[in-house]
Amino acid sequence: MSENTAIESLGTRPAEDFLKALYEQHGAVLTRFAARLLGGDWHRAEDVLQEVAIRAWNHRAELDPTAETVRPWLFAVVRNLVIDGHRARQARPPETEDPDLTVLPVGDDVDRFLTTHVVVDALRDLPHFQREVLMHVHYMGRSVNQTARVLGVPPGTVKSRTHYATRALREALQSRGLAMS
């Protein structure tokens, strides 16, 4: 019988029923017991409970999760897991923090993305002719004369549109909480 066929014949329902019964009958008590052994660390206690469930599943042929007689075995597993975890932490040298590593900046693009989003949103509020002149002069790097030729307007018009568009963009960005220098 192949592995897939064996899994299909086993089905997931027995696993769900076994684990559901285990958690319903013993989960709260075992978690409290583990938390007490771990000095009130509920997160580690929940991790211990999950490991207990795995070990119980591995011994499912011998265990009935609904029976009270399984509880001493479960408590012993919790106790052993907590002791093993304590011994493992004692065997390792204590971790020390490198003060230089605690203040390392982590480069991410979130700030750049958010700033870009705000700038694009502010540009959308500008009239088309102002947005167009800013794109040519600032983003495409064209000179005033080149922009004037491309747009078919006099250079003085490009200068005045650039001035008023820059001022309008600055105000739009300030109203969105982004200060321009």
C-alpha positions as CSV (number, residue, x, y, z in Angstrom):
1,M,0.0,0.0,0.0
2,S,1.4,3.4,-1.0
3,E,1.9,6.2,1.6
4,N,-0.9,8.3,0.0
5,T,-3.3,5.4,0.0
6,A,-2.5,4.7,3.7
7,I,-3.2,8.4,4.5
8,E,-6.4,8.4,2.6
9,S,-7.6,5.2,4.3
10,L,-6.7,6.7,7.7
11,G,-8.6,9.9,6.9
12,T,-8.4,13.2,8.8
13,R,-11.4,12.6,10.9
14,P,-9.8,10.3,13.4
15,A,-6.9,12.7,13.9
16,E,-9.3,15.6,14.4
17,D,-11.5,13.6,16.8
18,F,-8.5,12.4,18.8
19,L,-6.9,15.9,19.2
20,K,-10.2,17.6,19.8
21,A,-11.0,15.1,22.6
22,L,-7.5,15.5,24.1
23,Y,-7.7,19.3,24.1
24,E,-11.3,19.4,25.5
25,Q,-10.6,16.9,28.3
26,H,-7.1,17.9,29.3
27,G,-5.9,21.0,27.5
28,A,-6.8,23.7,30.1
29,V,-5.4,21.6,33.0
30,L,-2.2,20.8,31.2
31,T,-1.7,24.4,30.1
32,R,-2.1,25.7,33.7
33,F,0.3,23.0,35.0
34,A,2.9,23.9,32.3
35,A,2.5,27.6,33.0
36,R,3.0,27.0,36.7
37,L,6.2,25.0,36.0
38,L,7.4,27.7,33.6
39,G,7.0,30.6,36.0
40,G,3.8,31.9,34.4
41,D,5.0,31.9,30.8
42,W,1.7,31.1,29.1
43,H,3.2,31.2,25.6
44,R,5.8,28.6,26.3
45,A,3.1,26.6,28.2
46,E,1.0,26.6,25.0
47,D,4.0,25.4,23.0
48,V,4.5,22.6,25.6
49,L,0.8,21.6,25.2
50,Q,1.2,21.4,21.4
51,E,4.3,19.1,21.9
52,V,2.3,17.0,24.3
53,A,-0.5,16.6,21.7
54,I,2.0,15.5,19.1
55,R,3.5,12.9,21.5
56,A,0.0,11.7,22.4
57,W,-0.8,11.4,18.7
58,N,2.3,9.3,18.2
59,H,1.0,7.0,21.0
60,R,-2.6,7.1,19.9
61,A,-2.9,3.3,19.7
62,E,-2.3,3.0,23.5
63,L,-4.1,6.2,24.6
64,D,-7.7,7.1,25.0
65,P,-7.9,10.9,25.2
66,T,-11.3,10.8,26.9
67,A,-10.2,8.6,29.8
68,E,-9.0,10.0,33.1
69,T,-6.3,7.3,33.3
70,V,-4.4,9.1,30.5
71,R,-3.9,12.2,32.6
72,P,-0.9,11.0,34.7
73,W,0.9,10.1,31.4
74,L,0.1,13.6,30.0
75,F,1.3,15.3,33.2
76,A,4.6,13.3,33.1
77,V,5.1,14.4,29.4
78,V,4.5,18.0,30.3
79,R,6.9,17.8,33.3
80,N,9.6,16.1,31.2
81,L,9.3,18.6,28.3
82,V,9.7,21.5,30.8
83,I,12.7,19.9,32.4
84,D,14.3,19.1,29.0
85,G,13.7,22.7,27.9
86,H,15.3,24.0,31.1
87,R,18.3,21.7,30.7
88,A,18.7,22.7,27.1
89,R,18.8,26.4,28.0
90,Q,21.3,25.7,30.8
91,A,23.6,23.7,28.5
92,R,23.9,26.6,26.0
93,P,26.0,29.6,26.9
94,P,23.9,32.6,27.7
95,E,23.1,34.8,24.8
96,T,24.7,38.3,24.9
97,E,23.5,41.2,22.9
98,D,26.0,43.1,20.8
99,P,25.2,46.7,21.5
100,D,26.3,47.7,18.0
101,L,23.7,45.3,16.5
102,T,20.8,46.6,18.5
103,V,20.8,50.0,16.7
104,L,21.5,48.8,13.2
105,P,19.1,50.5,10.8
106,V,17.1,48.1,8.7
107,G,16.7,49.3,5.2
108,D,13.2,49.0,3.9
109,D,11.3,50.8,1.3
110,V,8.2,51.6,3.3
111,D,9.1,55.3,3.8
112,R,10.0,55.7,0.2
113,F,6.9,54.0,-0.9
114,L,4.6,56.0,1.3
115,T,6.3,59.3,0.3
116,T,6.0,58.4,-3.4
117,H,2.3,57.6,-2.8
118,V,1.7,61.0,-1.2
119,V,3.6,62.8,-3.9
120,V,1.7,61.1,-6.7
121,D,-1.6,61.8,-4.9
122,A,-0.6,65.5,-4.5
123,L,0.4,65.7,-8.2
124,R,-3.0,64.4,-9.2
125,D,-4.6,67.4,-7.5
126,L,-2.6,69.8,-9.8
127,P,-4.1,71.0,-13.0
128,H,-2.8,69.1,-16.1
129,F,-0.7,71.9,-17.4
130,Q,1.1,72.3,-14.1
131,R,1.6,68.6,-13.6
132,E,2.9,68.3,-17.2
133,V,5.5,71.1,-16.8
134,L,6.8,69.5,-13.5
135,M,7.2,66.2,-15.1
136,H,9.3,67.6,-18.0
137,V,11.4,69.9,-15.9
138,H,12.0,67.9,-12.7
139,Y,11.4,64.2,-13.6
140,M,12.6,64.2,-17.2
141,G,15.4,66.6,-16.5
142,R,14.7,68.9,-19.4
143,S,15.7,72.5,-19.5
144,V,13.2,75.3,-19.7
145,N,13.9,75.8,-23.4
146,Q,13.6,72.1,-24.2
147,T,10.3,71.9,-22.2
148,A,9.1,75.0,-24.1
149,R,9.8,73.3,-27.4
150,V,8.2,70.0,-26.5
151,L,5.0,71.7,-25.1
152,G,4.9,74.4,-27.8
153,V,4.8,77.3,-25.3
154,P,7.2,80.2,-24.7
155,P,10.0,79.7,-22.2
156,G,8.5,82.4,-19.9
157,T,5.3,80.3,-19.7
158,V,7.3,77.3,-18.7
159,K,9.0,79.3,-16.0
160,S,5.8,80.7,-14.5
161,R,4.0,77.4,-14.7
162,T,7.0,75.7,-13.0
163,H,6.9,78.4,-10.2
164,Y,3.2,78.1,-9.6
165,A,3.1,74.3,-9.9
166,T,6.0,74.0,-7.4
167,R,4.2,76.2,-5.0
168,A,0.9,74.4,-5.4
169,L,2.7,71.0,-5.0
170,R,4.4,72.2,-1.8
171,E,1.0,73.3,-0.4
172,A,-0.6,70.0,-1.3
173,L,2.2,68.1,0.3
174,Q,2.1,70.2,3.5
175,S,-1.7,69.7,3.7
176,R,-0.9,65.9,3.6
177,G,1.7,66.2,6.4
178,L,4.8,66.0,4.2
179,A,7.1,68.9,4.6
180,M,9.3,69.9,1.6
181,S,12.5,71.8,2.0
